[in-house]
Amino acid sequence: MQQRLSVTEATALVKECMDEGLAPLWVEGEISNFVAHSSGHFYFSLKDAGAQLRCVMFRSANRRLRFVPADGTHTAAFGRIGVYARGGQYQLIVERLLPLGEGELQLAFEALKARLAAEGLFDPERKRRLPAIPRTVGVVTSPTGAAIRDIVRVLRRRWPPVHILLRPVRVQGEGAAEEIAAGIADFGRLGGVDLLIVGRGGGSLEDLWAFNEEITARAIAASAIPIISAVGHEIDHTIADLVADQRAPTPSTAAEIAVPDARECLTTTGQQWSRCRAAMDRKLGEVRLRLEAARTGRALISPLDRLRQESQRADELVHRSRQALDRSLASLSERAAQVAARIEALAPIRVLDRGFALCFDAAGRLLNSAGGVEVGDAIRVELGEGGLRCRVEGVEPSAPVIGDAREADERSGM
């Protein structure tokens, strides 16, 4: 009887045979059941009309991808066949993944473009207006390329006083995008720079790729300084062009956009001066005509008569004002007399004149009820003229009102 193996041992044996017996290979198929795990690993299947193959692409490999895989993408995967022992399944351990039908870089370009557009980084509302006459222009590009020579030549020709600062960076290859982003940030920290030109000369999509990297796009979007993107030739378009405040088809055009043409400014200034001079001449002519009319008019022929008329008019205004004031004072006096009469009629002393009296207890409190004193208490009675000091000999209850009297009669049987 042959030796019996456990499931684990059998699976390990298969794994060993596959690891040693199969060389790495390319597999073409359509992605399905794609999962980007929180660990960073990608899990998916490659399928065609006849079969499907489980695949795993570990984080160390997929971080170099320039596109995000998705279900339905037709791809070619390079890797080796291995066995996942715990599941007892064979799988392709993917090292490289290339989209088919579209180039890898173009697919990555479209994916990043869609994502940044959804965030609003391309919206016209967030783009800033370029300064009309920048005093200092910063340039982020290679110090040895044709782009910097073209930019400096055009800037000096169009606006000689401009101050140019160069931040040298690599514009292609590994790490170029990080250098470009750092250069933009350095100008922001430096201060005193009015405008930036970020770009390079033409090249292939691979050559221009540093300007399609996300780090470059976000550095441009975060810049406090307005930026002109000048990458490649007129037919080239990059993510940097879409994010920048303005795109220039070439570095030379970027320099033309950045500063005005001094000769055109002189011509325009001369034309404006001529128009201003003509307008001033017309205005002076109008003033001369008005002065001449005033010189020959009646006001200058007889100034004393004009003065007398104005004096008479002033007297009329003063007279009318006094009349209006007198009427207002009379009305106020009449109203004051009416109010005084009403106050006088309501004064307590007038009530006493009609035969009424006010009674106060020994403490000076006004009495309004017989219940407030007792027999023998001293009271003071205030009359219309003079007063009386009295002592209470008896206290009488208050007379009932009509309703109370009727109720009392009914209770007594009357």
C-alpha positions, 0 to 999 in steps of 0.5 A: 500500500502506498504512503498516504498523505494528508491534505496539507501534505498533498497540497504542499507537494503540488505547490512545490511541483508548480513552483519548480516546474512552471516558469513565469508566463503572460496570461491574457484575459478579461478582469472579473470579480476585482477587489481592492483589499484594505491590505493594499492587495488586488484580488481578481480573476482573468477569464475568457470564453472557456475558463477563468484563472484566479489572480492575486497582485500584492501591494508591492507590485500594484503600487507601480500601476499607472491605472486602476484595474476594473471589471471588464478591462482586457489585460495581459498579466505577467506572473507565476502560477502558485498554490494558495495552500489554505484554499487548495486553489492554484492562482496566478501571482501577478507581477505586471498588469498591462491594459490591452486595446489602450496604452497603459499611460493613456489609460492612467491619464484618463483615470486621473483626469476623471478623478480630478475633474470630479473633485473640481480641480479643472473648474473655471471658477477656481482659476485665477486672473494673471497679473497684468504686469508681473515684476517677477516671473518664476520658472520651474523647468530644466536648466539645460532644455530649450524651454528655458532659453525660449522663455527668457528670450521672449520675456526679455524681448517683450518686457525688459524690466521683468525679473526672472527666477529659475527653479531648476528641476528634472522634467522627465524620468523617475522622481521628476514629478516630485521635483516639479511639485517641490519647485512650485512649493519653494516659490510659494515659500519664497514670496515676492513672485507674481507669476509662475511658468511651469513646463518643458519642451515637447516629447512623447507621452512617456517623456511628458509623464511627470506633468500627468502625475497627481503630485504635480497636479495637486501642487499646481492647484495648491499654489498661491501664485498664478501658474501658466502651464507650458508643456510640449508642443501645441498638440500635447495636452497634460493634466498640468494644463487642465489644472493650471490657471492658464495653458500655453501651447508652448513655452514661448507662448507662455512667455508672451502671455506672461508679460505685455509687449513694451512696444505695444504698450508705448503705442497704446500709451501714445494713442491714449495721450492723443485722445486725452489731449483732444478731449482736454482741448474740447473741454477748454474750448467749452470753458472759454465759450462759457467765460465769454458768455459770462463776461458779456452777460448781465451779471457782469455788466451790473453786479450791484443790481444782482447783489441788491436782488439777492439781498432783497430775496434774503430779506423776504426769506427772513420775514417769512421765517419770522412769521412762521416762527410766530405762528408756531409759538402762538400755537404752542402757547395756546396748547400750554394754557389748555394743559395748565387749565386741565392740571389746575382743575384736577389739583387736590386743593380744588376738591377741598375748595368744594367742601371736601376734606382729607383726614390723616392719622397720627403718623400722617397717613391718608385715611380712606376707611373708618377701620383705620382708626380706633376710639381715642386716636388723634387725627388731623383734618385738612380743609380748603382753608386751614385744618383741624386736630381732632380726637375720635369719639366713635367709629361708624361702619361704612354705609352698605352699597345698594346691593349689600343693603338689599341682601341685608333686608332679605336676610332680616325678612323685610 
